[in-house]
């Protein structure tokens, strides 16, 4: 598993959903979700812990997308997230 350093947070983004005319929700592969669950935190993170659900901007400045074992993760600085 990936381990972020300093004030970085590893987030498992939820699937972005789009609503069909019939009212069903389907994953939208064209759009990345801007919310997810914290998987791991760096040693200097004080605001969140693994398991917290967070929101982040669609246009994160210092974030990175990482793919490991066919799963997409996002690494974000602590000051770029909001906690639900």
Buried (B, 14 or more C-beta within 10 A) or exposed (E): EEEBEEBBBBBBBEEBEEEEEEEEEEEEEEEBBBBBBBBBBBEEBEBBEEEBEBEBEEEBEEBEEEEEEEEEBBBBBBEBBEEE
